């Protein structure tokens, strides 16, 4: 599906999807009504109503199949952000064991969060973020942590845990970038749209001799189609919905955010 469409805000996306769906449905209704005359009307009525349940079930199965993938990625994205925020928070707390050295580590953590919030998030939302961009501040924080000179067992333990948590943060960042690059293939979009289109035609044929029943049936099913497409489209890019609030909460007040 078109990138500019998927980058729309939810209200505008809803307006676009429902408008197009109802427009297509109305066109199907008008075409079928105009064609349902004379012998052709008998041919349309010969279309078995028993075809509607299988078509509806097939549409539901396609929606469910695609929704599992979309919402699975959404859950993974939330988990990656939570893991990264938790790991960075742990680093900040553990760095307190090094009164002097933490003055170097805190600004680096803040710098990484600032970079993620202001540059990485907008790029991820538009699927323009790649692993080629290195988290220099986080890497520098890891190097500084490895160079610490523990004075006792407690500091040695803190250093070991800091290294572990920094690796966790780096891995979580990699995961969220990889997830942000995932997208539904054209074939999947075509499958759900074509199946919905075919089902609408079948409904129009079955009710071709009853204007009111046709309008009600088509409107109800079209609404379901539009809602299904909206839910999938809205969640197909997780980072348009998932914000960096968790990372912002991790920022230490000892160093101004972004400073």
N, C-alpha and C positions, 0 to 999 in steps of 0.2 A: 504494500500500500504506500501511497505517496508520502514522502518524508514531511513535507510542509503540512499535510493534513494531520499526521500523528503529532506534530508539534503544536497543534491548536490547544487552547485551554479547554477544559472539560465542557463548559457551557456551549462554546462555539462548536465543538466537536459533536455534541448532542444535537444541536440545531441542524448541522450539516447532514448527519446520518439520518435523523428522522425525516428531514425534508426530502432527501433523495429517495428514501424507502417509500414514503407515501406517494411521491411523484411516480415512481416505477409501478407501484401497486395500482394507482389510479389509471395509468396507461394500460396496464394489463386488463383491468376491468372494462375500460372503454373499448379496447380492441375486441375482447371476447364478446361483449354485448353487440357490437356492430356486426361481427361475423356470425352470431347465433341467429340466423334467419333461415327459413325454409328447410331444406334437407340437412343443411349444416347444423341446424339447431338440434335435430334428432341425433346426429353424429356426436355432438357434444354431450347430450344427455346419456348416450351409450357409455360414456366414460364412467367406470365403476367408482362409486364413493368409497369402496373398500380399499382403494389405492391411497386415500388420504392418511390413514394411520401409519402405514409403512414409510411414506414420505416424511411425515412429521417426526417419526422415531429416528429415521436416518439423519434428519437435520439436527435433532437433539444430540445424537451420538457424535456428530461432527463438532458441534459446539462444545460438548463435554471433552472430547479429545484435545481440541485446541486450548480450551480453558485450563486443563490440567497443566499443560506446558507453560502457559502464560503466568498463571498464579504460582506455579512452582518456582519460576524465575523471580517472581515478586517476593516470595518468602525467602529465597536464597539471598536476594539483594538486601532485605531487611536484616537478615542474620549477619551478613558480611559487615554492614555498617555498625551493628551492635558490637560485633567482635572487635572491630578496629577501635571503636570508642572505648570499650572496656580495656583493651590492651594499652592504649595511650594513657588512660587514667591510672592504670597500675604502674606504668613507668613514672608518671609524675609523683605518685605516692612513694614509690621505692627510691626515687632520686632524693627524697628528703633525708635519706641516710648519709648523703654526701653534701654537707652544708655549703661547701665552696663550689664543688663541681656542678651542683644543680643549677647554678646561675648560667651555665652554658647550655644545659640540656633543656630547661624550661623554654627559652626563646626558640629553640629548634622545634620543639613539639608545637608551640603556638604557630610557628611559621608553616609547618606542615598542614595544620588545620586551616590556616588562612588560605593556603594554596588550594586545598581540597574544596573549600567552600566557594571561593571566588572564581576559580578557573576550572577545576576538574568537574564540579557538579554541572555547570551549564554545558560543558562539552559532553559529559555522559548522557545528559538528557537528550542531546541531539545525535548521539552515537558517533561522536567525533573524537572521543578519548581513546587512546591506545596505550599499550604497555611500553611503547617506545619512550614515553615521557617518564623520566625517573623521578622518584620522590627524594630529591637531593637533601632536603632538611632531615628527613627521617633516616636516610643513609648516614648522614653526618652524625646524627644523634647516636646511631649504632656504633660508629667508629669511636666517638668520644666515650661511650660506655665501656667499650672493650679496652680503652686506654686508662681507665680508672685504676688507681692504686689503693686497693682496700687495706685498711689499717687493722681490721680484726675480722673475726668469723662472721659477724652480723653484716658487715659491709661486703664481704665476699659472697654471702648468700644473696644479698640485695643486688649485687652486680650480675650474678648468674640469672636471677629472675628478670632483671631489666632486659638482658639480652634476649631471653626467651620471649618476653612480651613484645619487644620491638620486632622480632621475627614474626610474631603473630599478627602484628599491625601491618607489616609489609605484605604478608600473605593475604590478609583480609582486603587490603587495597587492591591487590592483583585480582582477587575474586570479583570485587564490585566492578572493576573495569571490564573484565571478561563478560560478566553478566550484562553490562550496559551495551555490549556489542551484539548481543543476541537479538534476533528479529524473526518474526514469522515469515516463512517463505511465501512467495507469490502463489504457489500451488495450493497452500492451505487456505489463503484468503479466497481464491477462486472457487475452491471446493465448497466452502460454507455459503458464499454468495450465490453460486449456481444452484445449490440444493434449495436454498430459500426461494430463489426465482422460480424453479420448477414446481415447488409446492404451491406457490401463489397461483401459478397458471392452473394447476390441478384443481384448486379450490374454486377458481373462477369458472372452470368448465363444469364442475359438479353443480354449481348454483347458477348456471347461465340462464335458467328460466325464471329465477326469483331474484329480483333486483335487491330487495331489502336484505335477504339472507346472504346474498353475495357480498354486499357492502359491509355488513357486520362481520362476516367470516374473514374477509380479506383484511379489514382494518385490525381485527384482533391478532391475526397471525403476523401481519406486517409490523405491528407494535412489538411483538415478541422477537421478530428478526432484527429490528432496529436496536432493541435493548441488548440483545446478544452481541451484536457487532460493536455497540458502544462499550460494553464491559470489556470485551477482548481488546479493542483498540486503546482504551484508557489505561489498561494494565500491561500492554505489550512493551512499553518502555518504562520500566520500574522507577527510574530516577526522575521522571516528570512528576511522580507522586511522592516518592520518598525523598525527603529533604535532609540536609546535613545538620539538623538540630542537635542530634546526639553528639556529634563531633564538637559543635559549638559549646556544649555544656562541659566538655572536658577541658577547655582552655583554662589554664591556671591564671589566677588574678595577680600573681606575683609579677607577671610581665603583661603589658597591655596586649589585647588581641590584635594580631596583625603587626605587632611591633617587633 
